[in-house]
């Protein structure tokens, strides 16, 4: 219904999703921008399948923008116990980004999704030393669990996505009242209920492609 009705009316003509792997979770992309290419990265950590990473290259007025859509290992088994699996996924994404940047130092890429790691945890391991959208947002988090907000949903940007050929305009949590309960927490969707959407609030970013594309002057967002 989401893709066939609401998003279709908003002009989202393209959608992509990796093939089923037996997991209850799959990532996806819905876009109004033409798709240049797409690939799925199927990962196995210690013989166990991890959630696929979807890589999609979009065409933004002739300039490529690459998305890496993720849903890394849950923290349910314990943060310390599950961290190695997340680092494995992070390393796979970092390796691919290194390839893109080696081919073009101004390559624009965004790593997005429920990474199940906070900005501090990502910074501490330094596997993906990219610009983090949370640097520009004051809202306490996108996920609320056991009385605390958490910033485990991420958007990470290469230099090319914030300082040319694209400029990062802003990043924010979509905290509309319809997405939250009376206490201000995310309102999850439950079967049989007409209310709710997700136990995570959406995050969004706006990027601008300056006039002239690759050769236009760009600016770095404030720190």
Number of C-alpha atoms within 10 A of each C-alpha: 7 9 14 10 10 11 17 16 11 11 12 18 15 15 13 16 16 19 10 10 13 8 10 7 11 18 18 15 16 16 16 15 15 15 18 13 11 16 14 15 17 15 17 14 12 9 7 9 13 21 22 25 27 22 25 22 20 21 15 16 10 10 15 17 20 22 21 25 24 25 21 23 21 16 15 9 10 9 13 8 10 16 18 13 19 21 19 19 24 20 14 16 20 17 12 14 21 14 12 16 16 11 10 11 13 19 24 26 27 24 24 18 20 21 25 24 22 17 20 10 12 19 14 10 11 11 16 21 14 18 17 19 19 22 12 14 12 9 13 13 21 23 19 18 11 5 7 10 14 17 20 20 24 23 24 20 22 22 22 22 24 25 18 24 26 29 22 23 15 17 18 18 18 13 17 11 12 13 21 19 13 9 7 13 21 25 20 16 14 11 7 6 8 8 13 16 15 14 17 22 21 17 19 13 12 11 13 16 19 16 11 9 17 17 10 12 14 20 14 14 14 9 6
